[in-house]
């Protein structure tokens, strides 16, 4: 089979290679997916670049945790009826050397979720990290029903889903921050009631104006390092910041403003969701997908051979939305 891989960290054009691999076979409890689309996420790019760890955990890595396709083989202890299922994949490359940037991937059976027939396969490659992250950020700790929610980076892959899910889950008002007119239009189309430009607006003042001086109940935060001071200023008393990303490993939190607000902070990484929490999220997302209640934003579709270009797109923020690779 054809697959993309890297054997050391570095620039995408220097380390990513497309070549031939042995076609894997599923073992007990596993399924094999004939991959149609592979999703490229910021975490995939950072792992390849060595942004966090320079030493690879495996000698050779086929990247990408998200993907979609069709189950073509199952191992022992897996219902044979699963053969032929259209599925979306999560955590393929998490703690594993073989991700979805390949014609076939073998996974534990539960890591391939049924994709409703009305949903395009390319969309399935955008669910494992972006949609599940957004879903958890919106629903964790009692959810957002009746609350005012601020989504930082509302035009990003996660933010776009978070706006929609906050509205679906009963948010009273959704405010989104973006960096330009095109992104503002995308956030509004997703359902944001108020869209602010974090480059030009005085965010704490604008948020106070938008909320009649109350502040926001929950912030869905993509870059806590960049936004921590703004977040705490924007919160109402006892409000909550749900953090799924940061542009820096170490963050200085302004203690006095935070404690006076009674700010609550929740941190999570989508790869480590509690299994029961993930199961509920997948079940609910499946219903929303079947009912066509989610809009999807695929910004670029490239062939597997252009994986380096896809990584550069994500790394440089050159596109607004999800980037996917067509494997077939």
C-alpha positions in Angstrom: 0.0 0.0 0.0 1.0 3.7 -0.4 1.5 5.7 2.8 3.2 8.9 3.9 5.7 8.8 6.8 8.6 10.5 8.5 11.6 9.1 10.4 12.8 12.3 12.0 11.3 15.7 12.9 11.7 18.8 10.8 10.3 20.8 8.0 7.4 19.1 6.2 9.2 19.3 2.8 12.3 17.8 4.3 11.0 14.9 6.3 7.7 13.7 4.8 8.0 10.9 2.3 5.4 8.9 0.4 6.3 5.3 -0.3 5.3 1.7 -0.2 4.4 -0.2 3.0 3.2 -3.7 3.7 -0.6 -3.8 3.8 -1.6 -4.4 7.4 -4.0 -7.1 8.6 -6.3 -6.8 11.6 -5.7 -8.8 14.7 -8.2 -9.8 17.4 -10.5 -6.9 18.3 -9.3 -4.9 15.4 -10.7 -3.6 12.1 -9.0 -2.5 8.9 -10.2 0.6 7.2 -9.6 1.4 3.5 -8.9 5.1 4.0 -10.5 7.6 1.7 -9.7 10.9 3.5 -7.0 11.8 6.0 -7.4 14.9 8.2 -4.5 17.2 8.9 -4.7 18.9 12.3 -2.3 21.3 14.1 -1.3 18.6 16.5 -0.2 16.4 13.6 1.9 19.3 12.3 3.4 20.0 15.7 4.4 16.3 16.1 6.1 16.2 12.7 7.9 19.5 13.3 9.1 18.4 16.7 7.5 21.4 18.4 7.0 19.5 21.6 9.4 16.5 21.5 12.3 16.2 19.1 12.9 12.4 19.7 10.3 10.3 17.9 8.5 7.6 20.0 8.7 5.2 17.0 11.4 4.8 14.3 8.9 5.5 11.5 5.6 7.3 11.8 2.6 7.4 9.5 0.9 10.6 10.6 -2.6 11.9 11.2 -5.1 10.8 13.8 -8.3 11.7 11.9 -9.6 10.0 8.8 -12.5 8.3 7.1 -13.2 5.4 4.8 -14.8 1.9 4.7 -14.1 -1.1 6.9 -12.9 -3.9 4.5 -11.6 -6.5 7.0 -12.2 -7.4 10.6 -10.2 -9.5 13.1 -11.4 -12.1 15.5 -13.8 -11.0 18.1 -15.3 -8.3 15.8 -18.7 -8.6 14.3 -18.2 -9.5 10.6 -21.2 -7.4 9.8 -19.0 -4.3 10.2 -17.4 -5.1 6.9 -18.6 -2.4 4.5 -19.4 0.2 7.1 -18.6 3.8 6.3 -16.7 5.1 9.3 -14.7 8.1 10.7 -11.6 7.4 12.7 -10.2 9.0 15.9 -6.8 8.7 17.7 -5.3 6.7 14.9 -1.8 8.2 15.4 -2.1 8.8 19.2 0.5 6.7 21.0 0.7 4.6 17.8 3.1 4.7 14.8 0.4 4.2 12.1 -2.1 7.0 11.4 -4.5 7.6 8.5 -2.1 9.0 5.9 -2.1 5.6 4.2 -4.3 3.5 2.0 -5.2 1.2 4.9 -5.1 1.6 8.7 -5.7 -1.1 11.3 -7.3 0.1 14.6 -9.1 -1.2 17.7 -12.7 -1.7 16.6 -14.1 1.1 18.8 -11.9 3.7 17.1 -14.0 3.7 13.9 -17.4 5.3 14.4 -20.2 4.8 12.0 -20.6 7.7 9.5 -24.2 8.4 8.5 -24.9 7.8 4.8 -26.0 11.4 4.3 -22.6 12.7 5.4 -19.7 13.1 2.9 -16.7 10.9 3.6 -14.4 14.0 3.5 -16.4 15.4 6.5 -15.6 12.2 8.4 -11.9 13.2 8.4 -12.8 16.4 10.3 -14.6 14.9 13.3 -12.0 13.1 15.5 -10.2 16.2 16.7 -12.1 19.3 15.6 -15.7 18.2 16.3 -15.0 16.2 19.4 -12.9 18.9 20.9 -15.6 21.5 20.2 -18.3 19.2 21.6 -16.5 18.5 24.9 -15.6 22.2 25.3 -19.2 23.1 25.0 -20.8 20.3 27.0 -18.3 19.7 29.9 -19.1 20.8 33.4 -22.8 21.2 33.0 -22.8 22.6 29.5 -23.9 26.0 28.2 -27.7 26.0 28.4 -28.8 29.6 29.1 -25.2 30.9 29.2 -23.3 33.5 27.3 -20.4 31.8 25.5 -17.2 33.3 24.0 -15.5 31.2 21.4 -11.9 32.3 20.8 -10.9 31.7 17.2 -14.4 31.3 15.9 -13.4 30.6 12.3 -10.9 27.8 13.2 -11.7 24.2 12.7 -12.7 23.7 16.4 -14.2 27.2 16.8 -16.5 26.8 13.8 -18.0 23.7 15.4 -18.0 25.2 18.8 -20.2 28.1 17.7 -22.7 25.7 16.2 -22.7 23.3 19.1 -23.1 26.1 21.7 -26.2 27.3 19.8 -27.6 23.8 19.6 -26.9 23.2 23.3 -28.9 26.2 24.3 -26.4 29.1 24.7 -28.2 32.4 25.3 -25.6 34.3 23.3 -22.5 33.3 21.4 -19.7 35.8 20.9 -16.8 34.8 18.6 -13.4 36.4 18.1 -11.7 36.4 14.7 -8.9 38.2 12.9 -10.5 39.5 9.7 -13.6 40.0 7.6 -13.6 36.6 5.8 -13.3 34.8 9.2 -16.0 37.1 10.6 -18.4 36.1 7.9 -17.7 32.4 8.6 -18.4 32.8 12.3 -21.6 34.6 11.6 -22.8 31.9 9.2 -22.0 29.4 12.0 -24.4 31.2 14.3 -22.4 33.7 16.3 -24.5 36.5 17.6 -21.6 38.9 18.0 -18.3 38.8 16.1 -15.2 40.8 17.3 -11.9 41.3 15.7 -9.2 40.5 18.3 -6.6 42.5 16.3 -8.5 45.8 16.1 -11.2 45.7 18.8 -10.7 46.4 22.5 -12.0 43.0 23.5 -12.7 43.4 27.2 -14.6 46.6 26.5 -16.5 45.2 23.5 -17.4 42.1 25.4 -18.8 44.1 28.3 -20.8 46.2 25.8 -22.1 43.0 24.1 -23.2 41.5 27.4 -24.7 44.6 29.0 -21.8 44.6 31.5 -22.4 41.0 32.7 -19.4 39.4 31.1 -19.4 35.9 29.7 -20.3 32.6 31.5 -17.9 30.4 29.5 -14.9 30.9 27.2 -13.9 28.1 24.8 -10.2 28.9 24.5 -7.8 28.0 21.7 -4.7 29.9 22.9 -4.7 30.4 26.6 -1.2 31.9 26.6 -2.2 34.7 24.2 -5.6 35.4 25.8 -5.4 34.7 29.5 -5.6 38.3 30.5 -8.4 39.1 28.1 -10.3 36.0 29.2 -10.3 36.8 32.9 -11.3 40.4 32.1 -14.2 39.1 30.0 -15.5 36.6 32.5 -18.5 37.3 34.8 -17.9 36.4 38.4 -17.5 32.6 38.8 -17.3 32.2 35.1 -15.4 29.4 33.4 -12.6 29.1 30.9 -12.4 25.8 29.0 -8.9 25.5 27.6 -8.0 23.1 24.8 -5.0 24.8 23.4 -2.1 27.2 24.1 0.6 28.7 22.0 3.1 28.4 24.8 3.9 25.6 27.2 4.2 27.8 30.3 1.5 30.4 31.1 1.5 33.1 33.7 -1.9 33.6 35.2 -2.8 37.0 36.8 -3.7 35.7 40.2 -5.4 38.7 41.7 -7.9 39.4 38.9 -8.6 35.6 38.6 -9.3 35.1 42.3 -11.4 38.2 42.6 -13.5 36.9 39.7 -13.6 33.4 41.1 -12.5 32.2 37.7 -12.7 28.5 37.1 -10.5 26.8 34.6 -10.8 23.4 32.9 -8.1 22.0 30.8 -8.4 19.0 28.5 -6.8 17.2 25.5 -9.2 15.4 23.2 -7.0 12.4 22.9 -7.5 11.5 26.6 -11.2 11.9 27.0 -12.8 9.5 29.4 -14.1 6.5 27.3 -17.7 7.0 28.5 -17.6 10.8 27.8 -16.3 10.0 24.3 -19.0 7.4 23.7 -21.7 9.9 24.6 -20.1 12.6 22.5 -19.9 10.3 19.4 -23.5 9.1 19.9 -24.8 12.7 20.1 -22.7 13.9 17.2 -24.0 10.9 15.1 -27.6 12.2 15.7 -26.7 15.7 14.8 -24.9 14.4 11.6 -27.9 12.3 10.6 -30.2 15.4 11.1 -27.8 17.6 9.0 -27.6 20.1 11.9 -23.9 20.8 11.5 -22.2 22.8 8.8 -18.7 21.8 7.8 -15.8 23.9 6.5 -13.3 22.0 4.4 -10.9 24.6 3.2 -8.5 22.5 1.1 -8.5 19.0 -0.4 -5.2 17.6 -1.7 -3.9 14.2 -2.8 -1.7 12.2 -0.5 1.4 13.1 -2.6 1.0 16.7 -1.5 1.1 16.0 2.2 4.0 18.3 2.7 2.0 21.2 1.2 -1.0 20.3 3.4 1.2 20.4 6.5 2.5 23.8 5.4 -1.0 25.1 4.9 -2.0 24.2 8.4 1.3 25.3 10.0 1.2 28.7 8.3 -2.5 29.3 8.9 -2.9 29.8 5.1 -6.4 28.4 5.0 -9.6 29.0 7.0 -11.0 25.6 7.9 -10.1 21.9 7.7 -7.4 20.5 5.4 -7.9 16.9 4.2 -5.9 14.6 2.0 -7.6 12.3 -0.6 -6.0 8.8 -0.3 -7.8 7.0 -3.1 
